[in-house]
Amino acid sequence: MAKLWHHTNNEDNERQLERVDLKTLAITRPSLIFLTGFFTYDKTPGYIDDALTTMQETMAARPGEKKPLDIYAWSHAGLKEVFNLVAYHTRPGSHASRAGYALAAGVLMPLVADNFSIGPDGKAQGTPLPLEEAKKRLRNVTFFSYSAGTVTAQEGFNAALRMMKHIGYKEKDAREALREVVLISTGVISRPGREKERFTTLYLEATNDKIVAAKNRLWRPLREIFSRVARRLKIRHLSPSSTVLTAAVSRRRYEMREQADGKIVKTEVKSLLPRWFPVKTNHELPRYITQDEGLSEFAKIALYSLTNAVNRTQSVTPKTLLQPPAALQDGPAQAFRDKIAKATLPPKKRKWWKKLFFSG
């Protein structure tokens, strides 16, 4: 069964990996949950530890005051969860695996219901909170998903929506509450076009990411022919709560990374597959979360959007997530603002026949 983890300190003040009991988890302040990729399994503690460290190092670079932030990582039960990906892709509007239900029941449902539990019959139980209180509590949750984790996040939404309706929420109110959760989704293998009214979401898809491209060829083959040649950053708002960002990433095997002391160091981007393998996936996480403009046009987007997400105290939209953080200096802030403005596409116009038949 998929599990949640965090770092704690032992008696010697040494960092250690510890599993979180989802039955007793209580999120009361800003929390970032990393929904990891294919190879981070329950029985690979080294990969889980690396995932937590990656998020901690990323968030240590956020501009401004470092407010308290709890960071967690999600692991998968095993390679068999690949079958869940197939099931989700065939029914994205409703499918949720056991992992999706575990995520929803452990993280989200206690924030929207008093005395929440799963009864002996497997059904959700609890008393719905007033809508505004539920929304306020859910603002403490930020998901960062990568690769297979992008599907886990969507299954978590489907499961939470179903359970909220079961305990008495109207679907409209449940969706409004869940929109308070922010999701930054990278190396996307879910289906953004079918996920427009869910969490407040940024989808980052590299046009030359071969795993993402394989998924897109299956579900949108005609558009994929044109997107493969697109290299510059493009931003398309799919709905008030979801935005897709696409760009080509460099195939470079290193990135330039700024350390805590301000020194710039050259760091290897470890290949997802063995070096000798003839195909390069371009699916590696650093290509999505780097601050190196030479490695990816996504540079700084994940960091700044995550900073805005964990600092939020009110409802946000994808557009506000794509603003430079308030603490960023004027020069870099304006450069980032210009980058986003230049890449943002105008909204699509409605087709004339849709206007004619559905305008009323």
LINGI-V948824 format. One record per pair of residues at least 6 apart in sequence whose C-alpha atoms are under 6 Angstrom apart, sorted by the first residue. I is the first residue (numbers start at 1). J is the second residue. Records with the same first field share a line. If there is no record, write none. Layout:
I: J, J
This chain:
1: 77
2: 75, 76, 77, 99
3: 74, 75
4: 19, 20, 73, 74
5: 18, 19, 20, 72, 73
6: 18, 72
7: 16, 17, 18
8: 15, 16
9: 15, 16
22: 106
29: 140
30: 69, 140, 310
31: 69, 70, 71, 140, 141
32: 71, 142, 143
33: 71, 72, 73, 143
34: 73, 144, 145
35: 74, 145, 149
36: 74, 146, 149
37: 146, 147, 148, 149
38: 148
40: 47, 75
41: 75, 76, 77, 78
42: 75, 76, 77
52: 73
62: 307
63: 327, 328
64: 327
88: 95
94: 158
96: 155, 159
100: 152, 155, 156
101: 159
103: 156
104: 156, 160
110: 116
111: 137
112: 129, 134
113: 126, 127, 128, 129
114: 126, 127
115: 126
116: 125, 126
117: 125
118: 124, 125
124: 163
125: 167
135: 177, 180
138: 180, 181
139: 180, 181
141: 181
142: 181, 182, 183
143: 183
144: 183, 184
145: 185
146: 186, 187
147: 187, 188, 189
150: 185, 188, 190
151: 190
178: 199
179: 198, 199, 200
181: 199
182: 199, 200, 201
183: 201
184: 201, 202
185: 202, 203
186: 204
187: 205
188: 205
189: 212
196: 239, 242
200: 241, 242
201: 242
202: 242, 243, 244
203: 244, 245
204: 245
205: 246
206: 246, 247, 248
207: 228, 247, 248
208: 248
209: 281, 282, 283
210: 281
217: 224
231: 247, 248
232: 247
233: 246, 247, 343
234: 245, 246, 343, 344
235: 244, 245, 343, 344, 345
236: 243, 244, 345
237: 243
241: 317
249: 296
250: 295, 296
253: 268, 269
254: 267, 268, 269
255: 266, 267
256: 265, 266, 292
257: 264, 265
258: 264
272: 284
287: 296
288: 298
289: 302
290: 299
291: 299, 300
292: 299
293: 299
305: 321, 322
308: 321, 325
324: 333
